[in-house]
Amino acid sequence: MSLTTTPGYVRCAMPFGANDHCDFAAMHATIHHLIYLLS
């Protein structure tokens, strides 16, 4: 979880800069990364 949370949180903080959107963006980014790796 740490590996996926760290990049997602950092990426979210830079483009969005909002705490509310950060959680959603982080989860969305994490899911996309997992799907990309699995594909």
Backbone as XML, in Angstrom:
<?xml version="1.0"?>
<chain id="A" units="angstrom">
  <residue number="1" name="MET">
    <atom name="N" x="0.833" y="-1.203" z="0.000"/>
    <atom name="CA" x="0.000" y="0.000" z="0.000"/>
    <atom name="C" x="0.873" y="1.261" z="0.000"/>
  </residue>
  <residue number="2" name="SER">
    <atom name="N" x="1.976" y="1.211" z="0.713"/>
    <atom name="CA" x="2.843" y="2.382" z="0.810"/>
    <atom name="C" x="3.374" y="2.791" z="-0.565"/>
  </residue>
  <residue number="3" name="LEU">
    <atom name="N" x="3.783" y="1.792" z="-1.343"/>
    <atom name="CA" x="4.354" y="2.087" z="-2.656"/>
    <atom name="C" x="3.332" y="2.757" z="-3.564"/>
  </residue>
  <residue number="4" name="THR">
    <atom name="N" x="2.083" y="2.302" z="-3.518"/>
    <atom name="CA" x="1.059" y="2.861" z="-4.396"/>
    <atom name="C" x="0.533" y="4.181" z="-3.854"/>
  </residue>
  <residue number="5" name="THR">
    <atom name="N" x="0.510" y="4.336" z="-2.536"/>
    <atom name="CA" x="-0.028" y="5.559" z="-1.936"/>
    <atom name="C" x="0.927" y="6.733" z="-2.113"/>
  </residue>
  <residue number="6" name="THR">
    <atom name="N" x="2.225" y="6.487" z="-1.986"/>
    <atom name="CA" x="3.205" y="7.569" z="-2.067"/>
    <atom name="C" x="3.173" y="8.285" z="-3.421"/>
  </residue>
  <residue number="7" name="PRO">
    <atom name="N" x="3.333" y="7.585" z="-4.546"/>
    <atom name="CA" x="3.313" y="8.256" z="-5.851"/>
    <atom name="C" x="1.964" y="8.888" z="-6.142"/>
  </residue>
  <residue number="8" name="GLY">
    <atom name="N" x="0.878" y="8.218" z="-5.774"/>
    <atom name="CA" x="-0.454" y="8.754" z="-6.028"/>
    <atom name="C" x="-0.680" y="10.047" z="-5.270"/>
  </residue>
  <residue number="9" name="TYR">
    <atom name="N" x="-0.257" y="10.073" z="-4.019"/>
    <atom name="CA" x="-0.453" y="11.267" z="-3.190"/>
    <atom name="C" x="0.380" y="12.433" z="-3.714"/>
  </residue>
  <residue number="10" name="VAL">
    <atom name="N" x="1.638" y="12.146" z="-4.059"/>
    <atom name="CA" x="2.529" y="13.196" z="-4.561"/>
    <atom name="C" x="1.998" y="13.764" z="-5.870"/>
  </residue>
  <residue number="11" name="ARG">
    <atom name="N" x="1.606" y="12.889" z="-6.773"/>
    <atom name="CA" x="1.094" y="13.331" z="-8.077"/>
    <atom name="C" x="-0.167" y="14.162" z="-7.894"/>
  </residue>
  <residue number="12" name="CYS">
    <atom name="N" x="-1.018" y="13.733" z="-6.971"/>
    <atom name="CA" x="-2.278" y="14.422" z="-6.743"/>
    <atom name="C" x="-2.039" y="15.808" z="-6.168"/>
  </residue>
  <residue number="13" name="ALA">
    <atom name="N" x="-1.096" y="15.926" z="-5.259"/>
    <atom name="CA" x="-0.822" y="17.201" z="-4.597"/>
    <atom name="C" x="-0.297" y="18.241" z="-5.589"/>
  </residue>
  <residue number="14" name="MET">
    <atom name="N" x="0.421" y="17.779" z="-6.615"/>
    <atom name="CA" x="1.014" y="18.726" z="-7.555"/>
    <atom name="C" x="0.002" y="19.310" z="-8.544"/>
  </residue>
  <residue number="15" name="PRO">
    <atom name="N" x="-0.725" y="18.493" z="-9.320"/>
    <atom name="CA" x="-1.668" y="19.026" z="-10.297"/>
    <atom name="C" x="-2.946" y="19.570" z="-9.662"/>
  </residue>
  <residue number="16" name="PHE">
    <atom name="N" x="-3.495" y="18.856" z="-8.680"/>
    <atom name="CA" x="-4.752" y="19.293" z="-8.072"/>
    <atom name="C" x="-4.510" y="20.303" z="-6.952"/>
  </residue>
  <residue number="17" name="GLY">
    <atom name="N" x="-3.738" y="19.910" z="-5.948"/>
    <atom name="CA" x="-3.468" y="20.811" z="-4.835"/>
    <atom name="C" x="-4.654" y="20.910" z="-3.889"/>
  </residue>
  <residue number="18" name="ALA">
    <atom name="N" x="-5.609" y="19.976" z="-3.997"/>
    <atom name="CA" x="-6.779" y="19.992" z="-3.116"/>
    <atom name="C" x="-6.857" y="18.683" z="-2.344"/>
  </residue>
  <residue number="19" name="ASN">
    <atom name="N" x="-7.153" y="18.770" z="-1.062"/>
    <atom name="CA" x="-7.219" y="17.561" z="-0.234"/>
    <atom name="C" x="-8.384" y="16.672" z="-0.655"/>
  </residue>
  <residue number="20" name="ASP">
    <atom name="N" x="-9.543" y="17.258" z="-0.911"/>
    <atom name="CA" x="-10.722" y="16.474" z="-1.290"/>
    <atom name="C" x="-10.469" y="15.703" z="-2.578"/>
  </residue>
  <residue number="21" name="HIS">
    <atom name="N" x="-9.940" y="16.392" z="-3.584"/>
    <atom name="CA" x="-9.695" y="15.737" z="-4.866"/>
    <atom name="C" x="-8.502" y="14.799" z="-4.782"/>
  </residue>
  <residue number="22" name="CYS">
    <atom name="N" x="-7.640" y="15.041" z="-3.812"/>
    <atom name="CA" x="-6.427" y="14.231" z="-3.691"/>
    <atom name="C" x="-6.778" y="12.768" z="-3.468"/>
  </residue>
  <residue number="23" name="ASP">
    <atom name="N" x="-7.687" y="12.489" z="-2.539"/>
    <atom name="CA" x="-8.058" y="11.096" z="-2.261"/>
    <atom name="C" x="-8.606" y="10.415" z="-3.509"/>
  </residue>
  <residue number="24" name="PHE">
    <atom name="N" x="-9.540" y="11.072" z="-4.168"/>
    <atom name="CA" x="-10.158" y="10.487" z="-5.359"/>
    <atom name="C" x="-9.123" y="10.286" z="-6.463"/>
  </residue>
  <residue number="25" name="ALA">
    <atom name="N" x="-8.312" y="11.291" z="-6.706"/>
    <atom name="CA" x="-7.294" y="11.206" z="-7.755"/>
    <atom name="C" x="-6.275" y="10.120" z="-7.425"/>
  </residue>
  <residue number="26" name="ALA">
    <atom name="N" x="-5.888" y="10.038" z="-6.167"/>
    <atom name="CA" x="-4.891" y="9.043" z="-5.761"/>
    <atom name="C" x="-5.417" y="7.639" z="-6.011"/>
  </residue>
  <residue number="27" name="MET">
    <atom name="N" x="-6.669" y="7.395" z="-5.623"/>
    <atom name="CA" x="-7.246" y="6.066" z="-5.829"/>
    <atom name="C" x="-7.397" y="5.772" z="-7.314"/>
  </residue>
  <residue number="28" name="HIS">
    <atom name="N" x="-7.858" y="6.764" z="-8.068"/>
    <atom name="CA" x="-8.044" y="6.576" z="-9.505"/>
    <atom name="C" x="-6.701" y="6.278" z="-10.167"/>
  </residue>
  <residue number="29" name="ALA">
    <atom name="N" x="-5.682" y="7.038" z="-9.791"/>
    <atom name="CA" x="-4.346" y="6.837" z="-10.362"/>
    <atom name="C" x="-3.814" y="5.457" z="-9.997"/>
  </residue>
  <residue number="30" name="THR">
    <atom name="N" x="-4.049" y="5.057" z="-8.745"/>
    <atom name="CA" x="-3.566" y="3.750" z="-8.287"/>
    <atom name="C" x="-4.213" y="2.636" z="-9.088"/>
  </residue>
  <residue number="31" name="ILE">
    <atom name="N" x="-5.535" y="2.737" z="-9.296"/>
    <atom name="CA" x="-6.264" y="1.715" z="-10.053"/>
    <atom name="C" x="-5.721" y="1.640" z="-11.476"/>
  </residue>
  <residue number="32" name="HIS">
    <atom name="N" x="-5.504" y="2.813" z="-12.090"/>
    <atom name="CA" x="-4.995" y="2.847" z="-13.464"/>
    <atom name="C" x="-3.615" y="2.198" z="-13.530"/>
  </residue>
  <residue number="33" name="HIS">
    <atom name="N" x="-2.767" y="2.494" z="-12.537"/>
    <atom name="CA" x="-1.419" y="1.922" z="-12.511"/>
    <atom name="C" x="-1.488" y="0.409" z="-12.396"/>
  </residue>
  <residue number="34" name="LEU">
    <atom name="N" x="-2.380" y="-0.080" z="-11.524"/>
    <atom name="CA" x="-2.512" y="-1.525" z="-11.335"/>
    <atom name="C" x="-2.981" y="-2.183" z="-12.628"/>
  </residue>
  <residue number="35" name="ILE">
    <atom name="N" x="-3.965" y="-1.577" z="-13.278"/>
    <atom name="CA" x="-4.496" y="-2.138" z="-14.523"/>
    <atom name="C" x="-3.399" y="-2.143" z="-15.591"/>
  </residue>
  <residue number="36" name="TYR">
    <atom name="N" x="-2.637" y="-1.047" z="-15.659"/>
    <atom name="CA" x="-1.574" y="-0.944" z="-16.651"/>
    <atom name="C" x="-0.516" y="-2.021" z="-16.421"/>
  </residue>
  <residue number="37" name="LEU">
    <atom name="N" x="-0.162" y="-2.229" z="-15.154"/>
    <atom name="CA" x="0.845" y="-3.242" z="-14.835"/>
    <atom name="C" x="0.320" y="-4.639" z="-15.127"/>
  </residue>
  <residue number="38" name="LEU">
    <atom name="N" x="-0.949" y="-4.873" z="-14.833"/>
    <atom name="CA" x="-1.539" y="-6.194" z="-15.046"/>
    <atom name="C" x="-1.716" y="-6.488" z="-16.535"/>
  </residue>
  <residue number="39" name="SER">
    <atom name="N" x="-2.024" y="-5.454" z="-17.294"/>
    <atom name="CA" x="-2.287" y="-5.679" z="-18.720"/>
    <atom name="C" x="-1.056" y="-6.236" z="-19.405"/>
  </residue>
</chain>
